[in-house]
Amino acid sequence: MAAYLFLGFLIVPMIEIGLFILLGQAIGLWPTLLGVVVTAVIGSAIIRSQGLSLIADIQRHMQSGRLPAMQLFEGLLVGIAGALLLTPGYFTDTIGFLLLVPPLRQALYAFLKTRIRVDGFTSGPGHEPRSRRDGIVDLKDDDWRDR
């Protein structure tokens, strides 16, 4: 995992620098810099509206007693999109804007949902702890006798 992070921190800036050079040559310095500022402003406005909508949706789910798993995941992606859009660069802006497209977020959620396994346990009155090993009887010393 650390190697992937290292590669990400190494490769993403190289892509951004390359894109800045290419765009600067194609459209000029000031339009290139203006584009970075404009995408940050537009992205911030979109994040604000989608974030408020997601918060309201999470509250509705919680009030009806349903777990807002998908909405929380979408909130995480909107937060990541916000960080990417505020980071100067066209590559990170592109990824950030893609994360703001609801059908893409839902597809990513569906993809990850099939690959993530959640284990849990319950405790409290009426819940006996269970062993993960099926077919094994766990007896106390007083309950066992030799035949």
DSSP file (Angstrom, degrees, kcal/mol; ACC not computed):
  #  RESIDUE AA STRUCTURE BP1 BP2  ACC     N-H-->O    O-->H-N    N-H-->O    O-->H-N    TCO  KAPPA ALPHA  PHI   PSI    X-CA   Y-CA   Z-CA
    1    1 A M     >        0   0    0      0, 0.0     4,-2.1     0, 0.0     5,-0.2   0.000 360.0 360.0 360.0 -41.1    0.0    0.0    0.0
    2    2 A A  H  >  +     0   0    0      1,-0.2     4,-2.5     2,-0.2     5,-0.1   0.859 360.0  55.2 -63.6 -34.4    2.8    2.4    0.8
    3    3 A A  H  > S+     0   0    0      2,-0.2     4,-2.6     1,-0.2    -1,-0.2   0.892 106.6  50.3 -66.0 -38.6    4.4    1.7   -2.6
    4    4 A Y  H  > S+     0   0    0      2,-0.2     4,-2.6     1,-0.2    -2,-0.2   0.910 111.1  48.7 -65.3 -41.7    1.1    2.7   -4.3
    5    5 A L  H  X S+     0   0    0     -4,-2.1     4,-2.7     2,-0.2     5,-0.2   0.926 111.3  50.1 -62.6 -43.7    1.0    5.9   -2.3
    6    6 A F  H  X S+     0   0    0     -4,-2.5     4,-1.2     1,-0.2    -2,-0.2   0.934 112.3  47.0 -59.9 -46.6    4.6    6.7   -3.2
    7    7 A L  H  X S+     0   0    0     -4,-2.6     4,-3.5     1,-0.2     5,-0.3   0.893 111.7  52.0 -62.7 -39.4    3.9    6.0   -6.9
    8    8 A G  H  X S+     0   0    0     -4,-2.6     4,-2.1     1,-0.2    -2,-0.2   0.923 110.0  47.4 -62.6 -44.5    0.8    8.2   -6.7
    9    9 A F  H  < S+     0   0    0     -4,-2.7    -1,-0.2     1,-0.2    -2,-0.2   0.710 118.9  42.7 -70.6 -18.9    2.7   11.1   -5.1
   10   10 A L  H  X S+     0   0    0     -4,-1.2     4,-0.9    -5,-0.2    -2,-0.2   0.868 119.5  38.7 -89.8 -44.0    5.4   10.7   -7.8
   11   11 A I  H  X S+     0   0    0     -4,-3.5     4,-2.4     2,-0.2     5,-0.2   0.899 107.6  59.6 -79.2 -42.2    3.3   10.1  -10.9
   12   12 A V  H  X S+     0   0    0     -4,-2.1     4,-2.6    -5,-0.3     5,-0.2   0.920 106.5  46.8 -58.8 -47.3    0.4   12.6  -10.3
   13   13 A P  H  > S+     0   0    0      0, 0.0     4,-2.6     0, 0.0    -1,-0.2   0.876 111.1  53.3 -62.2 -33.7    2.7   15.7  -10.2
   14   14 A M  H  X S+     0   0    0     -4,-0.9     4,-2.2     2,-0.2    -2,-0.2   0.915 110.2  46.9 -65.6 -41.2    4.5   14.5  -13.3
   15   15 A I  H  X S+     0   0    0     -4,-2.4     4,-2.6     2,-0.2    -1,-0.2   0.927 112.6  50.2 -63.4 -44.7    1.2   14.2  -15.1
   16   16 A E  H  X S+     0   0    0     -4,-2.6     4,-2.6     2,-0.2    -2,-0.2   0.918 110.5  48.7 -61.3 -44.3    0.1   17.6  -13.9
   17   17 A I  H  X S+     0   0    0     -4,-2.6     4,-2.4     1,-0.2    -1,-0.2   0.923 111.7  50.0 -62.4 -43.6    3.4   19.3  -15.0
   18   18 A G  H  X S+     0   0    0     -4,-2.2     4,-2.5     1,-0.2    -2,-0.2   0.911 111.6  47.9 -60.9 -42.7    3.1   17.7  -18.4
   19   19 A L  H  X S+     0   0    0     -4,-2.6     4,-2.9     2,-0.2     5,-0.3   0.895 110.1  52.3 -66.3 -39.7   -0.5   18.9  -18.8
   20   20 A F  H  X S+     0   0    0     -4,-2.6     4,-2.6     2,-0.2    -2,-0.2   0.921 111.5  46.9 -60.7 -43.4    0.4   22.4  -17.7
   21   21 A I  H  X S+     0   0    0     -4,-2.4     4,-2.2     2,-0.2    -2,-0.2   0.944 114.7  45.9 -64.3 -47.5    3.2   22.5  -20.3
   22   22 A L  H  X S+     0   0    0     -4,-2.5     4,-1.9     1,-0.2    -2,-0.2   0.929 117.2  43.1 -62.6 -46.1    1.0   21.1  -23.1
   23   23 A L  H  X>S+     0   0    0     -4,-2.9     4,-3.3     2,-0.2     5,-0.8   0.890 111.7  54.7 -68.1 -38.2   -1.9   23.4  -22.3
   24   24 A G  H  X5S+     0   0    0     -4,-2.6     4,-1.2    -5,-0.3    -1,-0.2   0.896 111.3  45.2 -61.2 -39.8    0.4   26.4  -21.8
   25   25 A Q  H  <5S+     0   0    0     -4,-2.2    -1,-0.2    -5,-0.2    -2,-0.2   0.867 118.3  43.9 -69.4 -35.8    1.8   25.8  -25.3
   26   26 A A  H  <5S+     0   0    0     -4,-1.9    -2,-0.2    -5,-0.2    -3,-0.2   0.918 135.1   8.9 -78.4 -44.8   -1.6   25.3  -26.8
   27   27 A I  H  <5S-     0   0    0     -4,-3.3    -3,-0.2     1,-0.2    -2,-0.2   0.521 108.4-105.0-118.5  -8.0   -3.6   28.1  -25.2
   28   28 A G     X< -     0   0    0     -4,-1.2     4,-1.3    -5,-0.8    -1,-0.2  -0.209  34.2 -76.5 103.0 164.8   -1.1   30.3  -23.4
   29   29 A L  H  > S+     0   0    0      2,-0.2     4,-2.4     1,-0.2     5,-0.2   0.950 121.4  46.8 -66.2 -53.2    0.0   30.9  -19.8
   30   30 A W  H  > S+     0   0    0      1,-0.2     4,-2.8     2,-0.2     5,-0.2   0.898 112.2  48.3 -66.7 -42.0   -2.9   33.1  -18.6
   31   31 A P  H  > S+     0   0    0      0, 0.0     4,-2.1     0, 0.0    -1,-0.2   0.880 111.8  52.6 -63.0 -33.8   -5.8   31.0  -20.0
   32   32 A T  H  X S+     0   0    0     -4,-1.3     4,-1.3     2,-0.2    -2,-0.2   0.942 113.3  42.2 -64.6 -47.0   -4.1   27.9  -18.5
   33   33 A L  H  X S+     0   0    0     -4,-2.4     4,-1.7     1,-0.2    -1,-0.2   0.886 112.9  53.5 -67.4 -38.7   -3.9   29.5  -15.0
   34   34 A L  H  X S+     0   0    0     -4,-2.8     4,-2.8     1,-0.2    -1,-0.2   0.882 104.1  57.0 -62.5 -38.0   -7.4   30.9  -15.3
   35   35 A G  H  X S+     0   0    0     -4,-2.1     4,-2.4     1,-0.2    -1,-0.2   0.881 104.5  51.6 -60.6 -38.7   -8.7   27.5  -16.2
   36   36 A V  H  X S+     0   0    0     -4,-1.3     4,-1.6     2,-0.2    -1,-0.2   0.921 112.6  45.2 -63.9 -43.9   -7.3   26.1  -12.9
   37   37 A V  H  X S+     0   0    0     -4,-1.7     4,-2.2     2,-0.2    -2,-0.2   0.918 112.9  50.4 -66.6 -43.6   -9.0   28.9  -10.9
   38   38 A V  H  X S+     0   0    0     -4,-2.8     4,-2.8     1,-0.2     5,-0.3   0.910 109.4  50.4 -63.5 -42.9  -12.3   28.5  -12.7
   39   39 A T  H  X S+     0   0    0     -4,-2.4     4,-2.5     1,-0.2    -1,-0.2   0.876 109.9  51.6 -64.5 -35.0  -12.5   24.8  -12.2
   40   40 A A  H  X S+     0   0    0     -4,-1.6     4,-2.1    -5,-0.2    -1,-0.2   0.917 112.6  45.1 -66.0 -42.0  -11.8   25.2   -8.5
   41   41 A V  H  X S+     0   0    0     -4,-2.2     4,-1.9     2,-0.2    -2,-0.2   0.941 116.5  44.6 -67.2 -47.6  -14.6   27.8   -8.2
   42   42 A I  H  X S+     0   0    0     -4,-2.8     4,-2.3     1,-0.2     5,-0.2   0.926 113.8  50.9 -62.8 -44.3  -17.1   25.7  -10.2
   43   43 A G  H  X S+     0   0    0     -4,-2.5     4,-2.7    -5,-0.3    -1,-0.2   0.887 107.6  53.1 -60.8 -39.9  -16.1   22.5   -8.3
   44   44 A S  H  X S+     0   0    0     -4,-2.1     4,-2.1     1,-0.2    -1,-0.2   0.901 109.3  48.8 -62.9 -40.8  -16.6   24.2   -5.0
   45   45 A A  H  X S+     0   0    0     -4,-1.9     4,-2.0     2,-0.2    -2,-0.2   0.910 113.0  47.0 -65.6 -41.9  -20.1   25.3   -5.9
   46   46 A I  H  X S+     0   0    0     -4,-2.3     4,-2.8     1,-0.2     5,-0.3   0.914 111.5  51.2 -66.1 -42.1  -21.0   21.8   -7.1
   47   47 A I  H  X S+     0   0    0     -4,-2.7     4,-2.9     1,-0.2     5,-0.2   0.901 108.4  52.5 -62.5 -40.7  -19.6   20.2   -4.0
   48   48 A R  H  X S+     0   0    0     -4,-2.1     4,-2.2    -5,-0.2    -1,-0.2   0.945 113.1  42.7 -61.0 -48.2  -21.5   22.5   -1.8
   49   49 A S  H  X S+     0   0    0     -4,-2.0     4,-1.9     1,-0.2    -2,-0.2   0.923 118.4  44.2 -67.7 -42.8  -24.9   21.7   -3.4
   50   50 A Q  H  X S+     0   0    0     -4,-2.8     4,-2.5     2,-0.2    -1,-0.2   0.879 112.5  53.2 -69.4 -36.1  -24.2   18.0   -3.6
   51   51 A G  H  X S+     0   0    0     -4,-2.9     4,-2.3    -5,-0.3    -2,-0.2   0.924 109.9  46.6 -63.8 -44.4  -22.9   17.9   -0.1
   52   52 A L  H  X S+     0   0    0     -4,-2.2     4,-2.0    -5,-0.2    -1,-0.2   0.894 112.7  50.6 -64.4 -39.2  -26.0   19.6    1.3
   53   53 A S  H  X S+     0   0    0     -4,-1.9     4,-2.1    -5,-0.2    -2,-0.2   0.906 110.8  48.9 -64.0 -41.9  -28.2   17.2   -0.7
   54   54 A L  H  X S+     0   0    0     -4,-2.5     4,-2.7     2,-0.2    -2,-0.2   0.892 108.6  53.1 -65.9 -39.5  -26.3   14.2    0.6
   55   55 A I  H  X S+     0   0    0     -4,-2.3     4,-2.2     1,-0.2    -1,-0.2   0.924 110.4  47.5 -61.5 -43.7  -26.6   15.4    4.2
   56   56 A A  H  X S+     0   0    0     -4,-2.0     4,-2.1     1,-0.2    -1,-0.2   0.897 112.2  50.0 -63.8 -39.9  -30.3   15.8    3.9
   57   57 A D  H  X S+     0   0    0     -4,-2.1     4,-2.2     2,-0.2    -2,-0.2   0.894 109.7  50.6 -66.2 -40.1  -30.5   12.3    2.3
   58   58 A I  H  X S+     0   0    0     -4,-2.7     4,-2.5     1,-0.2    -2,-0.2   0.915 109.9  50.6 -62.9 -43.1  -28.5   10.8    5.1
   59   59 A Q  H  X S+     0   0    0     -4,-2.2     4,-2.5     1,-0.2    -2,-0.2   0.901 109.0  51.3 -62.8 -40.8  -30.8   12.4    7.7
   60   60 A R  H  X S+     0   0    0     -4,-2.1     4,-1.6     2,-0.2    -1,-0.2   0.918 111.3  47.8 -62.0 -42.9  -33.9   11.0    5.9
   61   61 A H  H  <>S+     0   0    0     -4,-2.2     5,-2.5     1,-0.2     4,-0.3   0.926 112.6  48.4 -63.4 -44.4  -32.4    7.5    5.9
   62   62 A M  H ><5S+     0   0    0     -4,-2.5     3,-1.2     1,-0.2    -2,-0.2   0.902 110.1  51.5 -64.1 -41.0  -31.4    7.7    9.6
   63   63 A Q  H 3<5S+     0   0    0     -4,-2.5    -1,-0.2     1,-0.3    -2,-0.2   0.806 109.4  50.3 -67.5 -28.9  -34.9    9.0   10.6
   64   64 A S  T 3<5S-     0   0    0     -4,-1.6    -1,-0.3    -5,-0.2    -2,-0.2   0.433 119.3-111.2 -89.1   2.5  -36.6    6.1    8.8
   65   65 A G  T < 5S+     0   0    0     -3,-1.2     2,-0.3    -4,-0.3    -3,-0.2   0.633  74.5 130.9  82.7  14.4  -34.3    3.6   10.6
   66   66 A R      < -     0   0    0     -5,-2.5    -1,-0.3    -6,-0.2    -2,-0.1  -0.750  63.3-113.2-101.3 149.5  -32.3    2.6    7.5
   67   67 A L        -     0   0    0     -2,-0.3     2,-1.3    -3,-0.1     3,-0.3  -0.692  19.6-148.4 -80.2 122.5  -28.5    2.5    7.2
   68   68 A P     >  +     0   0    0      0, 0.0     4,-2.5     0, 0.0     5,-0.2  -0.286  45.1 143.1 -87.6  53.2  -27.3    5.2    4.8
   69   69 A A  H  > S+     0   0    0     -2,-1.3     4,-2.3     1,-0.2     5,-0.2   0.930  71.6  44.0 -60.6 -48.7  -24.3    3.2    3.7
   70   70 A M  H  > S+     0   0    0     -3,-0.3     4,-2.7     1,-0.2    -1,-0.2   0.896 113.9  50.9 -65.2 -38.5  -24.4    4.3    0.1
   71   71 A Q  H  > S+     0   0    0      2,-0.2     4,-2.2     1,-0.2    -1,-0.2   0.885 110.1  49.6 -67.1 -37.8  -25.0    7.9    1.0
   72   72 A L  H  X S+     0   0    0     -4,-2.5     4,-2.1     2,-0.2    -1,-0.2   0.908 111.6  49.2 -65.9 -40.7  -22.0    7.9    3.4
   73   73 A F  H  X S+     0   0    0     -4,-2.3     4,-2.3    -5,-0.2    -2,-0.2   0.920 111.0  49.4 -63.0 -43.4  -19.9    6.4    0.7
   74   74 A E  H  X S+     0   0    0     -4,-2.7     4,-2.5     1,-0.2    -2,-0.2   0.881 108.5  54.0 -63.4 -37.2  -21.0    9.1   -1.7
   75   75 A G  H  X S+     0   0    0     -4,-2.2     4,-2.2     2,-0.2    -1,-0.2   0.899 107.5  50.7 -62.0 -40.5  -20.3   11.7    0.9
   76   76 A L  H  X S+     0   0    0     -4,-2.1     4,-2.3     1,-0.2    -2,-0.2   0.925 111.3  47.9 -61.4 -44.8  -16.7   10.3    1.2
   77   77 A L  H  X S+     0   0    0     -4,-2.3     4,-2.7     1,-0.2    -2,-0.2   0.873 109.6  52.3 -66.4 -36.3  -16.3   10.5   -2.6
   78   78 A V  H  X S+     0   0    0     -4,-2.5     4,-2.2     2,-0.2    -1,-0.2   0.896 109.9  50.0 -65.5 -38.8  -17.7   14.1   -2.7
   79   79 A G  H  X S+     0   0    0     -4,-2.2     4,-2.0     2,-0.2    -2,-0.2   0.908 111.5  47.4 -64.2 -42.1  -15.1   15.0    0.0
   80   80 A I  H  X S+     0   0    0     -4,-2.3     4,-2.4     2,-0.2    -2,-0.2   0.912 110.5  52.9 -64.0 -41.7  -12.3   13.4   -2.0
   81   81 A A  H  X S+     0   0    0     -4,-2.7     4,-2.6     1,-0.2    -2,-0.2   0.898 107.2  52.8 -59.9 -40.3  -13.6   15.2   -5.1
   82   82 A G  H  X S+     0   0    0     -4,-2.2     4,-1.8     1,-0.2    -1,-0.2   0.918 109.1  48.0 -61.7 -44.0  -13.5   18.5   -3.2
   83   83 A A  H  X S+     0   0    0     -4,-2.0     4,-0.8     1,-0.2    -1,-0.2   0.903 113.5  48.1 -63.6 -40.1   -9.9   17.9   -2.2
   84   84 A L  H  < S+     0   0    0     -4,-2.4     3,-0.3     1,-0.2    -2,-0.2   0.885 110.7  50.6 -68.2 -37.9   -8.9   17.1   -5.8
   85   85 A L  H  < S+     0   0    0     -4,-2.6    -1,-0.2     1,-0.2    -2,-0.2   0.811 109.7  50.3 -71.4 -28.6  -10.7   20.1   -7.2
   86   86 A L  H  < S+     0   0    0     -4,-1.8    -1,-0.2    -5,-0.2    -2,-0.2   0.642  92.0  90.4 -82.8 -13.9   -9.0   22.5   -4.8
   87   87 A T  S  < S-     0   0    0     -4,-0.8     2,-0.1    -3,-0.3     6,-0.1  -0.722  91.8-113.6 -79.5 124.4   -5.6   20.9   -5.8
   88   88 A P  S    S+     0   0    0      0, 0.0     2,-0.2     0, 0.0     4,-0.1  -0.384  73.3  80.0 -63.8 128.6   -4.2   22.9   -8.7
   89   89 A G  S  > S-     0   0    0     -4,-0.2     4,-1.2    -2,-0.1    -2,-0.1  -0.542  71.7-119.0 146.8 150.6   -4.1   20.9  -11.9
   90   90 A Y  H  > S+     0   0    0    -74,-0.2     4,-2.2     2,-0.2     5,-0.1   0.825 108.5  54.6 -82.8 -32.9   -6.1   19.6  -14.7
   91   91 A F  H  > S+     0   0    0      2,-0.2     4,-2.1     1,-0.2     5,-0.2   0.949 112.4  42.8 -65.7 -48.8   -5.6   15.8  -14.0
   92   92 A T  H  > S+     0   0    0      1,-0.2     4,-2.6     2,-0.2    -1,-0.2   0.859 113.0  54.3 -66.6 -33.7   -6.8   16.1  -10.4
   93   93 A D  H  X S+     0   0    0     -4,-1.2     4,-2.9     2,-0.2     5,-0.2   0.905 106.8  51.5 -64.2 -40.5   -9.7   18.3  -11.6
   94   94 A T  H  X S+     0   0    0     -4,-2.2     4,-2.2     2,-0.2    -2,-0.2   0.935 112.7  44.2 -62.4 -46.4  -10.8   15.7  -14.1
   95   95 A I  H  X S+     0   0    0     -4,-2.1     4,-2.0     2,-0.2    -1,-0.2   0.913 113.6  52.2 -64.4 -41.4  -10.8   13.0  -11.5
   96   96 A G  H  X S+     0   0    0     -4,-2.6     4,-0.6     1,-0.2    -2,-0.2   0.919 110.2  46.9 -60.5 -45.4  -12.6   15.3   -9.0
   97   97 A F  H >< S+     0   0    0     -4,-2.9     3,-0.8     1,-0.2     4,-0.3   0.876 109.5  54.6 -65.9 -36.4  -15.3   16.2  -11.6
   98   98 A L  H >< S+     0   0    0     -4,-2.2     3,-1.4     1,-0.2    -1,-0.2   0.886 104.3  54.8 -63.0 -37.2  -15.8   12.5  -12.4
   99   99 A L  H 3< S+     0   0    0     -4,-2.0    -1,-0.2     1,-0.3    -2,-0.2   0.663 100.5  61.7 -70.3 -14.0  -16.3   11.7   -8.7
  100  100 A L  T << S+     0   0    0     -3,-0.8    -1,-0.3    -4,-0.6    -2,-0.2   0.489  78.4  98.6 -88.5  -3.1  -19.1   14.4   -8.7
  101  101 A V    X>  -     0   0    0     -3,-1.4     4,-2.0    -4,-0.3     3,-0.7  -0.765  68.2-149.6 -86.5 111.5  -21.2   12.4  -11.3
  102  102 A P  H 3> S+     0   0    0      0, 0.0     4,-2.6     0, 0.0     5,-0.2   0.855  92.7  53.0 -53.8 -43.2  -23.8   10.5   -9.2
  103  103 A P  H 3> S+     0   0    0      0, 0.0     4,-2.1     0, 0.0     5,-0.1   0.878 109.9  49.7 -62.4 -33.6  -24.1    7.5  -11.6
  104  104 A L  H <> S+     0   0    0     -3,-0.7     4,-2.2     2,-0.2     5,-0.2   0.895 110.8  49.3 -69.5 -38.7  -20.3    7.0  -11.5
  105  105 A R  H  X S+     0   0    0     -4,-2.0     4,-2.4     2,-0.2    -1,-0.2   0.918 112.0  48.8 -63.7 -42.6  -20.3    7.2   -7.7
  106  106 A Q  H  X S+     0   0    0     -4,-2.6     4,-2.5     2,-0.2    -2,-0.2   0.883 110.9  50.0 -66.0 -38.1  -23.2    4.6   -7.6
  107  107 A A  H  X S+     0   0    0     -4,-2.1     4,-2.3    -5,-0.2    -1,-0.2   0.899 110.9  49.3 -66.2 -39.9  -21.3    2.3  -10.0
  108  108 A L  H  X S+     0   0    0     -4,-2.2     4,-2.6     2,-0.2     5,-0.2   0.895 110.9  50.6 -65.0 -39.7  -18.2    2.6   -7.9
  109  109 A Y  H  X S+     0   0    0     -4,-2.4     4,-2.5     2,-0.2    -2,-0.2   0.932 111.1  47.8 -62.2 -46.4  -20.2    1.7   -4.8
  110  110 A A  H  X S+     0   0    0     -4,-2.5     4,-1.0     1,-0.2    -2,-0.2   0.888 112.9  49.6 -62.7 -39.1  -21.8   -1.3   -6.5
  111  111 A F  H  < S+     0   0    0     -4,-2.3     4,-0.4     1,-0.2     3,-0.4   0.938 116.0  40.6 -64.7 -48.0  -18.4   -2.5   -7.6
  112  112 A L  H >X S+     0   0    0     -4,-2.6     3,-1.1     1,-0.2     4,-0.8   0.814 105.3  66.1 -72.6 -29.8  -16.7   -2.1   -4.2
  113  113 A K  H 3< S+     0   0    0     -4,-2.5     3,-0.4     1,-0.3    -1,-0.2   0.844 100.5  50.4 -61.6 -33.9  -19.8   -3.5   -2.4
  114  114 A T  T 3< S+     0   0    0     -4,-1.0    -1,-0.3    -3,-0.4    -2,-0.2   0.648 114.1  45.3 -77.9 -14.0  -19.2   -6.9   -4.0
  115  115 A R  T <4 S+     0   0    0     -3,-1.1     2,-0.5    -4,-0.4    -2,-0.2   0.426  96.4  81.4-110.7  -0.6  -15.5   -7.0   -3.0
  116  116 A I     <  -     0   0    0     -4,-0.8     2,-0.5    -3,-0.4     0, 0.0  -0.912  59.1-160.3-111.0 132.9  -15.7   -5.8    0.6
  117  117 A R        -     0   0    0     -2,-0.5     2,-0.5     2,-0.0    -3,-0.0  -0.944   4.2-160.5-113.3 129.4  -16.5   -8.2    3.4
  118  118 A V        -     0   0    0     -2,-0.5     2,-0.4     2,-0.0    -2,-0.0  -0.940   4.4-167.5-112.2 124.4  -17.7   -6.8    6.7
  119  119 A D        +     0   0    0     -2,-0.5     2,-0.3     2,-0.0    -2,-0.0  -0.852  16.3 163.5-105.5 146.0  -17.5   -9.0    9.9
  120  120 A G        -     0   0    0     -2,-0.4     2,-0.3     2,-0.0    -2,-0.0  -0.914  21.0-149.7-149.6 176.5  -19.3   -8.0   13.0
  121  121 A F        -     0   0    0     -2,-0.3     2,-0.4     8,-0.0    -2,-0.0  -0.973   8.3-141.5-147.7 160.3  -20.5   -9.3   16.3
  122  122 A T        +     0   0    0     -2,-0.3     2,-0.3     6,-0.1    -2,-0.0  -0.920  20.6 173.1-122.3 152.2  -23.3   -8.6   18.7
  123  123 A S        +     0   0    0     -2,-0.4     5,-0.1     6,-0.1    -2,-0.0  -0.947  28.5  75.3-148.9 169.0  -23.2   -8.6   22.5
  124  124 A G  S >  S-     0   0    0      3,-0.4     3,-1.9    -2,-0.3     2,-0.1  -0.673  86.2 -11.1 118.6-175.5  -25.5   -7.8   25.3
  125  125 A P  T 3  S+     0   0    0      0, 0.0     3,-0.1     0, 0.0    -2,-0.1  -0.337 131.1  15.1 -60.9 131.5  -28.4   -9.4   27.0
  126  126 A G  T 3  S+     0   0    0      1,-0.1     2,-0.6    -2,-0.1    -3,-0.0   0.385 102.5 103.3  88.4  -3.9  -29.8  -12.4   25.0
  127  127 A H    <   -     0   0    0     -3,-1.9    -3,-0.4     3,-0.0    -1,-0.1  -0.938  53.5-162.4-117.1 113.4  -26.7  -12.6   22.8
  128  128 A E        -     0   0    0     -2,-0.6    -6,-0.1    -5,-0.1     2,-0.1  -0.729  31.0-106.5 -89.3 139.6  -24.3  -15.4   23.5
  129  129 A P        -     0   0    0      0, 0.0     2,-0.4     0, 0.0    -6,-0.1  -0.418  38.4-150.0 -63.7 140.5  -20.8  -15.2   22.1
  130  130 A R        -     0   0    0     -2,-0.1     2,-0.2    -3,-0.0    -3,-0.0  -0.895   7.9-125.9-117.1 144.5  -20.4  -17.6   19.2
  131  131 A S        -     0   0    0     -2,-0.4     5,-0.1     2,-0.2     7,-0.0  -0.543  12.4-135.3 -81.3 151.1  -17.2  -19.3   18.0
  132  132 A R  S    S+     0   0    0     -2,-0.2     2,-0.8     2,-0.1    -1,-0.1   0.600  86.9  87.5 -79.5 -11.2  -16.2  -19.0   14.4
  133  133 A R  S >  S-     0   0    0      3,-0.1     3,-0.9     2,-0.0    -2,-0.2  -0.800  73.8-147.7 -94.6 111.2  -15.5  -22.7   14.3
  134  134 A D  T 3  S+     0   0    0     -2,-0.8     3,-0.1     1,-0.2    -2,-0.1  -0.461  76.9  27.4 -74.2 147.8  -18.6  -24.7   13.5
  135  135 A G  T 3  S+     0   0    0      1,-0.2     2,-0.5    -2,-0.1    -1,-0.2   0.543  89.0 119.5  82.6   7.9  -19.1  -28.1   15.0
  136  136 A I    <   -     0   0    0     -3,-0.9     2,-0.5    -5,-0.1    -1,-0.2  -0.922  50.9-151.5-110.5 128.3  -17.1  -27.5   18.1
  137  137 A V        -     0   0    0     -2,-0.5     2,-0.7    -3,-0.1    -3,-0.0  -0.858   6.0-154.1 -99.1 127.5  -18.7  -27.7   21.5
  138  138 A D        -     0   0    0     -2,-0.5     2,-0.3    -7,-0.0    -2,-0.0  -0.890  20.1-179.4-105.8 108.4  -17.2  -25.5   24.2
  139  139 A L        -     0   0    0     -2,-0.7     2,-0.2     2,-0.0     5,-0.0  -0.781  25.9-124.2-109.0 150.5  -17.8  -27.0   27.7
  140  140 A K    >>  -     0   0    0     -2,-0.3     3,-0.9     1,-0.1     4,-0.6  -0.518  34.8-107.6 -80.7 160.1  -16.8  -25.8   31.1
  141  141 A D  G >4 S+     0   0    0      1,-0.3     3,-0.9     2,-0.2    -1,-0.1   0.856 119.4  54.4 -58.8 -36.2  -14.8  -28.2   33.3
  142  142 A D  G 34 S+     0   0    0      1,-0.2    -1,-0.3     3,-0.0    -3,-0.0   0.759 103.6  56.1 -70.8 -24.2  -17.9  -28.8   35.5
  143  143 A D  G <4 S+     0   0    0     -3,-0.9     2,-0.4     2,-0.0    -1,-0.2   0.574  96.5  77.6 -84.0  -9.3  -20.1  -29.8   32.6
  144  144 A W    <<  +     0   0    0     -3,-0.9     2,-0.3    -4,-0.6     0, 0.0  -0.820  54.8 175.6-106.6 139.1  -17.7  -32.6   31.4
  145  145 A R        -     0   0    0     -2,-0.4     2,-0.3     0, 0.0    -3,-0.0  -0.994  30.5-117.2-139.9 150.0  -17.4  -36.0   32.9
  146  146 A D              0   0    0     -2,-0.3    -2,-0.0     1,-0.1     0, 0.0  -0.666 360.0 360.0 -84.7 135.3  -15.4  -39.0   31.9
  147  147 A R              0   0    0     -2,-0.3    -1,-0.1     0, 0.0     0, 0.0   0.439 360.0 360.0 -88.6 360.0  -17.4  -42.2   31.1
